[in-house]
């Protein structure tokens, strides 16, 4: 394949070489996101396999913490691999990142569980998750930079938007492989050993990705700079110790990527969490609903990427953040109305209160899930939150026992096991749905069971959330590339991207549910993305520059 020179704006379509560059960069990144999302999709089963020494609730917490670890280290991967990419080159750096990612995922598929090798199993698992997060921290910046530096002027938004589809396609592919394997093997075999198959399959995807990427040449802009001896010798210092560039890094994070990250994770991951953990929709149906919304919406990454070449990156990204912030609450309420009407009716009509001495009630905010509650007031509220019950906390007399009041019926909360059973009976008697007896709960019989009004309505609402995702995410790669000079571009753009997505976005599901548990309102977790999206709108409006006409060859 010949080296492609950066060209000025032109009206023709992609050349053969440009199509290969985009395909090679995007395909490898799809596989890398596939690897990363497998763990999140199978966190419950992985918790049972590798944290089996602990009670079910605790093992699920540890599994989610191990998943979160991959997000937390992403900015460090951005720093490490961004520096290498700005010194050695784009091509070789994202060859290394995909090798680390693919091999880490493959080893998870082979790793003996805790019943076989004891404490070594979770330790190795967490180490592999950290390697995955580090690799992903270097992958995205390399792929986005590489494609942008091959793109003609006036088409960078369009060309880089193909990279923006990769995270969604990777999630979609992981859901597809899991659903296929689950259906073929049955739940029992899948939980026992079949969960390993999606991880093992990744080695085939790794081989294809490496073979394709080996055929690529270095980015023409970087190669020219390297030939002239103008590459940065200290990209970290230039990027972050120099205020003129560090200021742009902060503006990119707070005025762009932070809002994009929370909108992105709300529209895909929190929507899935909301369906499964709060509305109690089964995993098969939830995954199918999300998969259909992704299938229908993914093409809009390219639509909005191309549109940003015409009207600018900034107006589309900020409009997406603003519209999402203004509509998240009504959309999620409509999802509840359609997905679990009986639960929604109970939430609206059943009055539930925890009456307790305020001195005996602590703070339930528990985003990482490591706190263990012991006070009856905290145990009662934690039980109600996990049961998707809307409640409020009422101050009782000093020293009084804790009571759960359900439509005026008092349920003393003394021993958790007995009290939870009594409270469950009272809640179900008042109208909260009984597991297995809720005929209004959405359930899909097969993957193409999408034409019933209930299912179609939910997919339509999830599709709207995906549209918000495509608005904020489609143009973001082009904007980040255009904000920074070639010599420190990989380093500079990668850090704000992975802080915005890895920290603000990646920790969203756990933090939002912690807010739900603290307030007793199943919708209150949405204040997290709404708040950060609105902050981004304000900061971005006043400080974020428009970049679509920037010359990135400098």
C-alpha positions in Angstrom: 0.0 0.0 0.0 1.4 3.4 -0.9 1.8 6.3 1.5 -1.1 8.7 1.4 -0.3 12.4 1.4 -2.6 14.8 3.2 -4.6 16.7 0.6 -6.5 19.9 0.5 -10.3 20.0 0.3 -11.8 18.1 -2.7 -15.2 17.1 -3.9 -14.6 13.5 -4.9 -15.2 10.3 -2.9 -12.7 8.3 -0.9 -9.7 6.8 -2.7 -9.0 3.1 -2.4 -6.1 3.8 0.0 -8.2 6.0 2.2 -10.9 3.4 2.4 -8.3 0.9 3.5 -6.9 3.2 6.1 -10.3 3.8 7.6 -11.2 0.1 7.4 -8.0 -1.1 9.0 -8.2 1.5 11.8 -11.9 1.0 12.5 -11.9 -2.7 12.3 -9.1 -3.1 14.8 -10.8 -0.6 17.1 -14.1 -2.5 16.9 -12.3 -5.6 18.0 -10.7 -3.8 20.8 -14.0 -2.4 22.1 -15.5 -5.8 21.7 -12.8 -7.2 24.0 -13.4 -4.4 26.6 -17.2 -4.7 26.7 -17.3 -8.5 27.0 -16.4 -8.2 30.6 -19.0 -5.6 31.4 -21.7 -7.6 29.7 -20.8 -10.8 31.6 -19.9 -9.1 35.0 -22.5 -11.2 36.9 -21.2 -14.5 35.6 -17.6 -13.5 36.1 -18.3 -12.5 39.7 -19.6 -16.0 40.4 -16.6 -17.6 38.7 -13.8 -15.5 40.2 -15.2 -14.1 43.4 -17.1 -17.2 44.6 -15.6 -17.1 48.1 -17.9 -14.1 48.8 -21.7 -13.8 49.2 -23.6 -13.1 45.9 -24.1 -9.4 46.5 -20.4 -8.9 47.5 -19.1 -10.9 44.5 -21.2 -8.8 42.1 -19.7 -5.7 43.7 -16.1 -7.0 43.2 -16.9 -7.9 39.6 -18.1 -4.4 39.0 -15.1 -2.9 40.7 -12.8 -5.0 38.5 -14.8 -3.6 35.5 -14.4 -0.1 36.8 -10.6 -0.6 37.2 -10.4 -0.8 33.4 -12.0 2.6 33.1 -9.9 4.2 35.8 -6.5 3.3 34.2 -7.5 4.5 30.7 -6.1 8.0 31.2 -2.8 6.5 32.3 -2.8 4.4 29.1 -3.4 7.6 27.2 -0.4 9.2 28.7 1.9 6.2 28.2 0.9 5.3 24.7 0.3 8.9 23.6 3.9 9.7 24.4 5.1 6.7 22.5 2.8 7.6 19.6 4.2 11.1 19.4 7.8 9.9 19.6 7.9 6.6 17.7 4.8 6.8 15.5 1.1 6.2 15.2 1.2 2.8 13.4 3.5 0.9 15.7 1.8 2.2 18.9 -1.7 1.0 18.0 -0.2 -2.3 16.9 1.1 -2.7 20.4 -2.2 -1.6 22.0 -4.2 -4.1 20.1 -1.8 -7.0 20.9 -2.1 -6.2 24.6 -5.8 -5.9 24.5 -6.4 -9.0 22.4 -4.1 -11.3 24.4 -5.5 -10.0 27.8 -9.0 -10.9 26.7 -8.0 -14.3 25.3 -6.2 -15.2 28.6 -9.4 -14.3 30.5 -11.1 -17.1 28.5 -8.4 -19.6 29.6 -8.1 -18.4 33.2 -9.0 -21.0 35.9 -11.7 -19.8 38.3 -11.4 -19.3 42.0 -12.6 -22.8 42.8 -9.5 -24.1 40.9 -6.6 -21.8 41.8 -8.1 -19.8 44.7 -7.1 -16.1 45.3 -4.8 -16.1 42.3 -7.8 -16.1 40.0 -9.3 -12.7 40.9 -5.8 -11.2 41.2 -4.8 -12.3 37.7 -8.3 -11.2 36.4 -7.9 -7.7 37.8 -4.3 -7.5 36.4 -5.7 -8.4 32.9 -8.4 -5.8 33.3 -5.8 -3.2 34.1 -3.9 -4.2 31.0 -7.1 -3.9 28.9 -7.7 -0.4 30.2 -4.2 0.7 29.5 -4.3 -0.6 26.0 -7.7 1.0 25.3 -6.2 4.3 26.6 -3.7 4.2 23.8 -5.8 2.7 21.0 -8.5 5.3 20.4 -6.1 8.3 20.2 -3.9 6.4 17.8 -6.7 5.3 15.5 -8.4 8.7 15.4 -5.2 10.6 14.9 -4.1 8.2 12.1 -7.3 8.5 10.2 -7.5 12.3 10.6 -3.9 12.7 9.3 -4.9 10.8 6.2 -8.1 12.8 5.6 -8.5 15.6 3.1 -9.4 19.1 4.3 -13.1 19.5 4.7 -13.8 15.8 5.2 -12.1 15.0 8.5 -15.4 14.9 10.4 -16.8 12.4 7.8 -13.6 10.2 7.7 -13.1 10.1 11.5 -16.8 9.4 12.2 -16.1 5.8 11.0 -13.8 5.5 14.0 -16.6 6.8 16.2 -18.8 3.9 15.2 -16.3 1.4 16.6 -17.3 1.6 20.3 -21.0 1.1 19.5 -20.2 -1.7 17.0 -17.9 -3.3 19.5 -20.6 -3.3 22.1 -23.1 -4.6 19.5 -20.7 -7.4 18.4 -20.1 -8.4 22.0 -23.9 -8.5 22.7 -24.4 -10.5 19.5 -21.8 -13.1 20.3 -23.0 -13.5 23.9 -26.7 -13.9 22.8 -25.8 -16.4 20.1 -23.6 -18.5 22.5 -26.2 -18.2 25.3 -29.0 -19.4 23.0 -26.9 -22.2 21.5 -25.7 -23.6 24.9 -28.6 -22.8 27.2 -28.2 -20.8 30.5 -26.8 -23.6 32.6 -23.9 -24.5 30.3 -23.3 -20.9 29.4 -22.9 -19.9 33.1 -20.7 -23.0 33.8 -18.2 -22.8 30.9 -19.8 -21.3 27.8 -19.1 -17.7 28.9 -15.5 -18.4 28.0 -16.3 -18.8 24.3 -16.8 -15.0 23.5 -13.4 -14.3 25.2 -11.6 -17.1 23.3 -13.1 -16.0 19.9 -11.3 -12.7 20.3 -8.0 -14.4 19.3 -9.4 -14.8 15.8 -10.4 -11.1 15.7 -6.9 -10.2 17.0 -5.2 -12.1 14.3 -7.3 -10.4 11.6 -6.6 -7.0 13.1 -2.9 -7.4 13.4 -2.6 -8.8 9.8 -4.5 -5.8 8.4 -2.6 -3.2 10.5 0.8 -4.6 9.5 -0.1 -3.5 5.9 -0.4 0.1 6.9 2.2 2.8 6.5 3.0 5.5 9.0 0.8 8.7 9.0 2.1 11.0 6.3 2.1 14.1 8.5 4.0 12.3 11.3 6.5 10.7 8.8 7.2 14.1 7.3 7.9 15.6 10.7 10.0 12.6 11.7 12.1 12.9 8.5 12.7 16.5 9.2 13.7 15.9 12.8 10.8 18.0 14.2 9.1 15.4 16.4 8.7 16.2 20.1 11.4 14.8 22.4 9.2 15.4 25.5 5.5 15.3 24.4 4.2 15.1 28.0 6.0 18.3 29.0 4.9 20.1 25.9 1.3 18.9 26.2 0.7 19.4 29.9 3.4 21.6 31.4 3.0 24.3 28.8 -0.1 26.4 29.8 -1.0 27.4 26.3 -1.6 23.8 25.4 -2.7 22.6 28.8 -5.4 25.2 28.8 -6.8 23.7 25.5 -6.6 20.3 27.1 -8.8 21.5 30.0 -11.3 23.3 27.6 -11.5 20.1 25.5 -12.3 18.1 28.6 -14.8 20.4 30.4 -16.3 22.0 27.3 -16.6 19.0 25.1 -15.6 15.5 26.2 -17.1 15.5 29.7 -20.6 16.1 28.4 -20.1 13.8 25.5 -18.9 11.0 27.9 -22.0 11.2 30.2 -24.4 11.4 27.3 -22.7 8.5 25.6 -22.8 6.2 28.6 -26.3 7.2 29.6 -27.6 6.4 26.1 -26.0 2.9 26.0 -24.8 1.6 29.3 -27.0 3.3 31.9 -30.0 2.5 29.6 -29.1 -1.2 29.8 -28.5 -1.0 33.5 -31.8 0.8 34.0 -33.7 -1.8 32.1 -32.1 -4.8 33.9 -31.4 -3.6 37.5 -34.2 -1.0 38.0 -37.0 -2.1 35.7 -36.2 -5.8 36.2 -36.3 -6.7 32.5 -34.5 -10.0 31.9 -31.0 -9.9 30.4 -31.9 -11.5 27.1 -34.7 -9.0 26.4 -32.6 -6.0 27.6 -29.6 -6.9 25.5 -31.9 -7.4 22.4 -33.6 -4.0 23.0 -30.3 -2.2 23.2 -28.8 -4.1 20.3 -31.7 -3.1 18.0 -31.4 0.5 19.0 -27.7 0.4 18.3 -28.3 -1.3 14.9 -30.8 1.4 13.9 -28.8 4.3 15.2 -25.1 3.6 14.4 -25.2 5.1 10.9 -25.9 8.5 12.4 -22.4 8.7 13.8 -21.4 9.2 10.1 -24.3 11.5 9.4 -23.3 13.9 12.2 -19.6 13.5 11.5 -20.2 14.6 7.9 -22.6 17.4 8.9 -19.9 18.7 11.2 -17.7 19.3 8.2 -20.4 21.7 6.9 -21.7 23.5 10.0 -18.9 22.8 12.6 -18.1 20.4 15.4 -19.1 22.7 18.3 -22.8 23.3 17.5 -23.6 19.6 17.0 -21.8 18.4 20.1 -23.2 21.1 22.4 -26.7 20.8 20.9 -26.6 17.0 21.6 -25.5 17.7 25.2 -28.3 20.3 25.7 -31.1 18.3 24.1 -30.1 15.2 26.0 -30.0 17.1 29.4 -33.5 18.5 28.7 -35.1 15.2 27.7 -33.4 12.4 29.7 -36.1 12.5 32.5 -39.2 12.3 30.3 -37.5 9.6 28.0 -36.6 7.4 30.9 -40.1 7.8 32.4 -41.6 6.7 29.1 -39.2 3.7 29.0 -40.6 2.7 32.4 -44.2 3.2 31.2 -43.6 0.8 28.4 -41.2 -1.7 29.8 -42.8 -2.3 33.2 -46.2 -0.6 33.5 -47.1 -2.4 36.8 -43.9 -1.2 38.5 -44.4 2.3 37.2 -48.0 2.4 38.5 -46.8 1.1 41.9 -44.1 3.8 42.0 -46.7 6.5 41.3 -49.5 5.2 43.6 -47.9 3.3 46.5 -46.7 5.5 49.3 -43.6 4.0 51.0 -41.7 5.6 53.9 -38.8 4.6 56.2 -39.6 6.0 59.6 -36.5 6.2 61.8 -34.6 8.2 64.3 -32.4 10.4 62.1 -29.4 9.7 64.2 -29.6 6.0 63.2 -29.6 6.8 59.4 -26.3 7.2 57.6 -25.4 8.2 54.1 -26.2 5.6 51.5 -24.0 7.1 48.7 -21.9 4.1 47.7 -20.7 4.4 44.1 -18.0 1.7 44.3 -20.2 -0.7 46.3 -17.7 -1.5 49.0 -19.6 -0.2 52.0 -21.4 -2.7 54.2 -24.4 -1.3 56.0 -25.3 -2.5 59.5 -27.8 0.1 60.9 -31.4 -1.0 60.5 -32.3 2.3 58.8 -29.6 1.9 56.2 -30.4 -1.7 55.6 -34.1 -0.9 55.1 -33.4 1.8 52.6 -30.7 -0.2 50.8 -33.3 -3.1 50.5 -35.9 -0.8 49.0 -33.5 0.8 46.5 -32.4 -2.6 45.2 -36.1 -3.6 45.0 -36.8 -0.5 42.7 -39.2 0.9 45.3 -39.7 4.7 45.5 -39.5 5.8 49.1 -38.9 8.8 51.4 -37.3 8.9 54.8 -39.3 10.3 57.7 -37.8 11.4 61.0 -39.2 9.3 63.9 -38.9 10.0 67.6 -35.5 9.7 69.2 -34.6 6.1 69.9 -37.6 4.7 68.1 -37.3 1.5 66.1 -37.2 1.5 62.3 -40.5 1.0 60.5 -41.2 0.6 56.7 -44.6 2.2 56.2 -46.4 0.9 53.0 -49.6 2.7 52.3 -50.1 3.2 56.0 -49.2 -0.4 57.0 -46.3 -0.6 59.4 -43.6 -3.2 58.9 -41.1 -3.2 61.8 -37.5 -3.5 60.5 -35.6 -5.6 63.0 -33.9 -8.7 61.5 -33.1 -8.1 57.8 -34.1 -11.5 56.5 -37.5 -11.6 58.2 -38.1 -7.9 57.8 -37.3 -7.9 54.1 -39.7 -10.8 53.5 -42.5 -9.0 55.4 -41.8 -5.8 53.6 -41.8 -7.6 50.2 -45.2 -9.1 51.1 -46.6 -5.7 52.0 -45.2 -4.1 48.9 -46.7 -6.8 46.6 -50.0 -6.6 48.4 -50.0 -2.8 47.7 -49.3 -3.2 44.0 -45.6 -3.8 43.4 -45.2 -6.7 40.9 -44.4 -10.2 42.0 -41.4 -11.8 40.2 -42.6 -14.2 37.6 -46.2 -13.0 37.8 -45.8 -9.6 36.2 -47.6 -10.0 32.8 -47.0 -6.4 31.9 -43.2 -6.7 31.9 -41.7 -6.5 28.5 -40.3 -9.8 27.2 -39.0 -10.7 23.7 -39.6 -14.2 22.5 -36.9 -14.1 19.8 -34.5 -11.5 18.2 -37.1 -10.4 15.6 -39.9 -10.0 18.1 -39.9 -6.2 17.5 -43.2 -5.4 15.9 -45.4 -5.6 19.0 -46.3 -2.1 20.1 -44.7 -2.5 23.6 -41.3 -3.6 22.2 -41.3 -1.2 19.2 -42.0 1.7 21.6 -39.1 0.9 23.8 -36.7 0.4 20.9 -37.9 3.8 19.6 -37.1 5.5 22.9 -33.7 3.8 23.1 -33.1 4.8 19.5 -33.6 8.5 20.5 -31.0 8.1 23.2 -28.6 6.6 20.6 -29.2 9.6 18.4 -28.1 11.9 21.2 -25.0 9.6 21.5 -24.2 10.0 17.8 -24.6 13.8 17.9 -22.1 14.2 20.7 -19.7 11.4 19.7 -19.7 11.6 15.9 -17.7 14.8 15.5 -15.6 14.6 18.7 -12.6 12.8 17.2 -12.2 15.4 14.5 -12.5 18.2 17.0 -9.9 16.7 19.3 -7.4 16.1 16.5 -7.9 19.7 15.2 -7.3 21.3 18.6 -3.7 20.2 18.9 -0.5 20.4 16.8 0.9 17.3 15.0 4.0 16.9 17.2 2.0 16.4 20.4 -1.4 15.5 19.0 -1.6 11.9 20.1 -0.7 12.7 23.7 -2.8 15.9 24.0 -6.1 14.5 22.6 -5.9 11.1 24.3 -5.9 12.4 27.9 -9.0 14.5 27.9 -10.8 11.9 25.8 -10.2 9.1 28.3 -10.8 11.2 31.4 -14.1 12.4 29.9 -15.1 8.9 28.8 -13.3 6.6 31.2 -13.9 8.6 34.4 -17.0 10.8 33.9 -18.7 8.3 31.6 -17.4 5.0 32.8 -18.2 5.5 36.4 -21.7 6.8 35.5 -23.8 3.6 36.0 -22.4 3.0 39.5 -22.6 6.6 40.6 -26.1 7.1 39.2 -27.4 4.0 41.1 -25.7 5.3 44.2 -27.7 8.5 43.9 -30.9 6.4 43.4 -30.2 4.4 46.5 -29.5 7.6 48.5 -32.7 9.4 47.4 -35.2 6.6 47.0 -36.1 7.8 43.5 -35.4 5.6 40.5 -35.0 8.6 38.2 -32.7 10.7 40.5 -29.5 9.0 39.0 -30.2 11.0 35.9 -29.1 14.2 37.6 -25.5 13.0 37.2 -25.5 13.1 33.4 -27.8 16.1 33.2 -25.6 18.2 35.4 -22.3 17.4 33.6 -23.9 17.8 30.2 -25.2 21.2 31.1 -21.8 22.3 32.5 -20.2 21.2 29.2 -22.8 23.3 27.3 -21.9 26.4 29.3 -18.2 26.0 29.2 -18.1 24.8 25.6 -20.3 27.7 24.4 -18.0 30.4 25.9 -14.5 28.8 25.6 -14.5 25.9 23.1 -13.2 27.1 19.7 -14.6 25.9 16.4 -12.0 23.7 14.6 -13.5 22.5 11.3 -11.4 24.8 9.1 -8.1 24.3 11.1 -5.0 23.3 9.1 -3.7 20.2 10.9 -0.5 19.8 8.9 1.3 22.1 11.3 
